[in-house]
Amino acid sequence: MAATVLPVHGVGTMRVVRATHASSAALVAGLAATALAATLPLWAPVDSASSWMRNFVEIACYLIFAMMWNLLAGYGGMVSIGQQAFFGLGGYAMLVLGNFAGVNAFVAVPLGALAAALIAVPVSFVAFRLAGGYFAIGTWVIADVFRLSVANVAAVGGGSGTSLTALRGIAKATRETSTFWLALVCVVAAIALVYLFLRSKRGLALLAIRDNEVAAESQGIDVRGMKLAVYVVAAFGAGLAGALYFVGNLRISPDAAFSVNWSAFAIFMVVIGGIGRIEGPIVGTLVFWLLNHFFSDYGTWYLLGLGTLAIVTTIFLRQGLWGFAQQRWGWSLFPTQRFLLP
Amino acid sequence: MMLDVLLQGLLLGGLYGLFALGLSLVFGVMRLTNTAHGDFIVLAAFAAIAGLAVLAPMLPAGIAAPLLVAALLLPVSFGFGYALQRWVLNGTLGRDPLPSLVVTFGLSIVIQNLLLETFSADPRSIDSAGLSTASLALPGGVAVGALPVAILAFAVAATAALQWLFGRTSIGRSFRAVSDDREIAELMGLDARKVYALATAIAFVLIAAAGVLQAMRTTVSPADGPALLLFAFEAVIIGGMGSFWGTLVGALLLGVTQQIGFRLDPGWGIWLGHLAFLAVLVVRPQGLFPKTVG
């Protein structure tokens, strides 16, 4: 455990501890799981490995997207229903780079995310004119503008969409394994990025803004700059999820890429898992995946149940499943707070 | 040609005005953003369609049938809105906008899928006994539909009624009081939870009227709600928050802009409306006619 020693008046010295037993265990378990997953193509039977890898890529996209929504809403206090704008932009930017600019499609994934982040800067200028609930619907309108605009571009197939031809000629097994590894790297990187960001000094500033914007500003925190930074990082993450999703899917259309369902799923996952904590979207994604696995055949009833679950959680269990566990048993896998111990 | 586009746009805007008034009222009184607003309009339309089908043997023929069903639906909707606010949404209000957004957004998904399960994805409409095809000839060789004109007239009347309610009655005074400062209003003897419930109940009367008229004028299908919400929202922002006349003018402007877009290319109408909204947001974020309610 890394500990800083602090002299405290009247008590002697105290240690600042940031890790918990649970977080140390989680780190070991996480590394083991990552190693196990990374070698999956080597030890799993070929048939089932293919379906596992495809499943994992899809879940990874949901997880990254939900984590970024959690960063934006749970930490930045910006509740958006328009993050699908950056999901779609990431996907389309990846496709354009791959199909038309001859960039390797896997290299185009982080570049697509970068494009989404760049576009987020001018978009924020418009979106930040609104606050609270109106920000949520305003961002939804902006996402709809991107959907309708892309639907009018004939080069990417207009409203009916187009295929990712950049991956033509690559063997299916190679393509699936590469996509899987890329997804794994993206998930680990996204979790690490968010965790390290929140533990840093800037993360502390972000928590201060979330708890009280006016008080934070009076302490010298650049609230506007901080919000812009979070918005851009969240757009990068959403773009990464989108680019990754359409590399796995090979086909893109405006209605799929800019669907409000992406934000709906992210909101439900984060709220059910617990907003404003890193474990929240991870738990939420697991719940979502289990429900999807067992109930997705029921189509509309499945969505109906998910919506109801989110409503019930918000009304009766405001902190979500993980928030409940944290309060009840003191679990914290990704501690961002500092403990002062003698 | 230009006159025709302008007229059609204003008539379309009348319907959008009805969509927007309820949203404006609820936000004005309790800062609640109801993301299921459009879905409730669609739900009301389907309730009217179902009511017409169930009550068919008892109803008179012609335009009286939908009007009678609407007359039944309005008080039901009033009660529904009151109960929803009193026992569900009031608990989600607060400084943090997240709970109310999640709950209304969850309701939106629930309503859409419930309607999809019950009525299938087919678009449906209410038979208005020829009213929707009847037209009025205007001087200059332009003809306008009788039903859209009636809808616009209804929207103007509803705006005037709301403005009167807000500015001239004791109910309106309680709305303004809890909007300005909930705690002081409660110290003066108001029960904010009941005032909020009443405001939402009135908004739901408008929602029901908008739903029936939308289904008479065109068609409704279970997935239409979000688009209606976005139009209503754009009208509120373009008009400027806090004034019902501003909301109506915002809706009319949105209708005209969309109509110009539709005339240029059928795929551009909604897109151009969105762009006009964004332009207002950048150039004049307080809206065209900002005013504190009342």
Interface residues (C-beta under 8 A of the other chain):
Chain A: A73 V79 I81 F125 V126 R129 L130 G132 G133 Y134 A136 I137 G138 W140 V141 I142 D144 V145 L148 S149 A151 N152 G159 V260 A264 I267 F268 V271 I275 T300 W301 L303 L304 L306 G307 T308 A310 I311 T314 I315 R318
Chain B: F27 R31 L32 T33 T35 V88 G91 T92 P97 L98 P99 S100 L101 V102 V103 F105 G106 L107 S108 I109 V110 Q112 N113 L114 L116 E117 P226 L229 L230 F233 E234 I237 G267 W268 I270 W271 H274 L275 F277 L278 L281 V282 P285
